[in-house]
Amino acid sequence: MLVTTKEMLLDAKKNHYGVGAFNVENLEFVMAVLAAAEETKSPVIMQTTPGTVKSAGLDYFYGMVAAAAARTEVPVALHLDHGDGFERCMQAMHTGYTSVMIDGSHVPYEENIATTAPVARVGAAMGIPVEAELGKVGGKEDDGPAVEGENPYTDPDEAVEFVERTGCTSLAIGVGTAHGVYHGTPHIQQDVVCEIASKLDIPLVLHGTSGVPDEQVAEAIKNGISKVNYATELRQAYTKGFMAYMAENPECFDPKKPAKWGMAEITKIVKIRMENLGSVGRA
Ligand SMILES: [Zn+2]
């Protein structure tokens, strides 16, 4: 069933586990992530960045995820990841997305508030949760390498004021993770997670988690993270499976066959992540 992220994340926060939010790029990703959620009885968030949305349109992604959600008993939410402006967030809500992020983390603090507050206000009126971001997650969401060591952490007191002034219902925080591919081992600043969690009542979100050791993620969840985003490693998994099939079967011209191997790789990695997040059996 298609639900909002509200109950999902509040339950995760209350019971100290994390809900996985997985970026889906096409139909095969949607089916493969759904399979993992069903096999582990996990609530799941499927999300798309504006870059992915531009490749097909919000309506296509809504159609695919709504079909997936209609087939299953596990709660499925469809989230706009890194919403790049008021208009895109409104379009997503109008199309049927059940959760949006408005990302004002790339502009100065006051401008971030001015960007986030109107979206949160509409979301509140429509019953759609709105995630915001304060502090920077390194790297670039849609592509490119992550730069290590240049992530300023989110200031806990600023976070409290930010949430009060914007009305966002969940918050992505900068605690040392980065988007894209890591060069070197990332390090989550756990004391920052703890301090922010002790001051805020709303669920906290971790971005750029592909490549972060599972122990660090589990620790961050214990310390107060409720939603964990994975994008890069699903792309890598799909491509790995797809190409392995084509290497073994170079004559193949039926795209369903290599796609099946790609999907199996996604399902495998998503199940591992769900187990680590502690979301297994929570559906
Ligand atoms: Zn992100």
Residues whose N, C-alpha, C, O or C-beta is under 5 A from the ligand:
A	BS01	ZN	E141 H207 G208
